[in-house]
Amino acid sequence: MIQERHKYQGKVVASFFNIFTQEPPLRKDLSIERTKYTYKQLLQKNFNFFRAQNEYIVIGPAFSGKVINDLLYISAPSKLFGLDTKDIIKDWTDLYEDPSNKNRLKAHQQIPGWDLFERGRAKILDSIKGTNAKQICPVIRIIEKEENQLDWNLETGGYDISSELLVGLLTIAALSPEITNSWESYQSYYPSSRIRVQNMGSTQVLPLIVKERRQLLQSRVTKSIIKFSKLFVTPS
């Protein structure tokens, strides 16, 4: 289990709903009923909170491909194409398997953080397709370098947890409407502005989250994780 891969002794079980000192963030941009339920469950489900020296770790319950698909929609700055499940499967597959996408893939690989998406893509894709019976637990790891100097710890430590780290970032994004709703619905996430602008929906949002992950360090949920952990989680 993921918990066994991190040798942290102190653990506190809590829901995201309970770690906010004020009302949890509302999502008023969800028009698909099942995603409203998924968001409510995301706030109410129990997560495991750990702390080790200057690192804060949150490990969640296993998410099905359906839930991950919902979280992609919830986090996307554009809801124009809805869940877009078929396009996620086709686009994420063709980018690597269709020879005509060779130059497009090279351009994508210039996106900051693309290597993390590349390492975790297959497992998440299989989960969304329903071909992977094993669900994915979100893993959130935050390092406090100095007082209020935060960064994500995306090191895998030799374990195959790239997918878990990606779903962890996705969980933070889903709970950060004040950040994701400020992102442009149409933009290019390539370094070069000459690359075409496209809709940032469910298919495109995960690389966008990885690229803009530093913004998520300033979100209410990230700050609440740090505050809650300092108050209630004993460092191991």
Secondary structure, 3 states (H helix, E strand, C coil): CHHHHCCCCCEEEEEHHHHCCCCCCCCCCCCCHHHHHHHHHHHHCEEEEEEECCEEEEECCCECHHHHHHHHHHHCCCCCCCCCHHHHHHHHHHHHHCHHHHHHHHHHCCCCCHHHHHHHHHHHHHHHHCCCCCCECCEEEEEEEECCEEEECCCCCCCCCHHHHHHHHHHHHHCCHHHHCCCCCEECCCCCCCCCCEECCCCCHHHHHHHCHHHHCCCHHHHHHHHHHHHHCCCC
